[in-house]
């Protein structure tokens, strides 16, 4: 779960200007926009200022919703931006969007349910001719071979009786604190 401090660090990241530019190209006056994982509501407010008629700012963290609502109110955009608490995959909105947006990268764009959330948005929340942002991402990886790290992460899942392959698959998709490695 992200803290308010974490959201502030994300807003200081260089990708904010790239996402803002992408929104400026995608949002047209009168559009309906869905912002998945709105956090503080920053990009929802960008969409509103770009002329969106309605922005559904969806956030799963209750505290972030409270902050986003206050930020939207403080910027005079509560008539356009509606902060919705919940997961986008579990919500029904009153209308489909012209633009669906999500800065769901976290540490990795494929982490957790990020890809599934965007696929669901395309299928259920976006108009057939709607615009999805981002449309794609680039992931660079450096493979490392280390018997010690392999043992650290997967050694406990070797069992002569039970197949624990699902556990191994799950551990590869978790975020691990570097300070805990041997």
N, C-alpha and C positions, 0 to 999 in steps of 0.2 A: 504494500500500500504506500502511496506517495504522501509525503508531508507537504505542508505549505512551502517550506524551504525548498523541497525537491522541485515543486512547480516553478518557483522562482529561478532555480538553476536551469530548468528547461527553457524558460523564456529568455535566458541570457545566451542560449546556444545559437550559433550561426544559422542553423536550419530554419529559425523563425522567419528570417527575411526571405528565404526560398519559399516557404509555405505561404507567406503573405503575398508574394509575387504570383504564386500559382492561383491563390484565391482571387486576386485581382484580374487574372485572365479568365477565370471560370465563372465568377458570380456576376450575374446581370441584374439590372434593376428589376424588382418585382419577383425575383426568384425565392423559392423556399429552399432553405439550407439545413442539413442535418450535420451537426458537429459531434462526432462520436468520441467520447473520452475528453470532454471539454476542459477538465481541470478547473482553472480559474476563470474560464470563459473568454480568454483573450481572442482566440480565433473566431469565436461566435460574434464577438463585438466587431472584429475586422469585417466579417461578412455583412453585418448590419450596416456598418459605415459605407460599405461598397454598394448598398442599395437593395439588399435582400428585403423582401416583404416580411418574411418570418424566418427565424432561426430556432431550431430545436437543438438546444445544447444539452447533450446527454452525458451523464456522469454517474459512475457507480459508487463513488466515495461520498458519503453523506456530508462530511465536513467540507469537502471541495465544493459541493453543490451550494452550501450556505455561503461560502466565500464568493463563488461565481454569481449568485443572486445579488449579493451586496455590491459586487463590482459592476454588474450590469446596471443596477439601480443608480449607483454613484455616477455612472456615465450616461444616464438618461435614456437607456435603451431597453427598459423593461417592457415597453409596448411592442417591441420587435423580437427580442431574445427571450425565449422561454426555457429556463433551466429545468431539466427533467431528471429526477433521480432514478437510477436503475441501469440495467444492462441493455444495450441497444437490441440484442438478440431476443430479449424477453418483452420488449415494448411494442405496442401498437400506436402509431401516430395518426392524427386525424387526416393527414394528407401525405402524399408522396412528395419527395424532394426533387428539385432540379439539380441540386448539388449535394453530394454526400462526401464528407470530409472526415479524416481521422489522423491525428498525429499520435499514433499508437506505438511508435517505435520502441520506447523504453530503451533497453540496452540492445535489443535485437528486434528487427521488424517481424520476425517469425515467432517471437516469444509468446507463450500462453495462447490466448484465443484471438490475437490480433488479426491474423489472416481470416479466420472464421468470421470475425465481426464485420470485416469489410466485405466478405463474400455475401453475408447475410444482408448487409445494407444494400448491396447491388441488387439482390433478388427481391427484397421486401420493402425497403424504404425509399428506393430511388425510382423515379419515373423511367420508363423504357429508354427514353432518349436522354436521360440524365447524365451528369458528369461526375465521375468518381475520382477523388483525390486522396492520396496519391494513387496513380494507376499502376505503378510498378516501383520496385526498389532494387537497389544493388547491394549485395552482401559480399564482402571480401573476407576470406578466412585464411588463417595460417594453421596448417595441421601440425601437431606436435606429437611426437612419439616419446612416451615416458612410461616405463614399467611401473615406477613408483606412483605416478598419478593415476594410471589405470587401476592399480590395486586399491588406491585410496578411494576411488569413486565406485568401482564395480566389484571389489573383492568380497564384500559382504553378500553379494547376490549370487555367488557360486554355491550351488547346493546340489548334493547328489540325489535328492529325492524330488525336489520341486523345480519346475521351470520358472525362473524369476526374470525372464527376458523382458517382460513388461516393465519391471522395476528399472532395469538398465536403460530402456528406452526413455522412461520418465526422467531419470536423473540427468540424461544428456540435454534435457530441455529446461532445466532449472538454472536459476542464477546462483552462483556459488561465490562466497566471500573469499577473495584471494588470501586473506590473512590466515585462513584455516588450513591451507594446503601445507603438506610437509615440506 
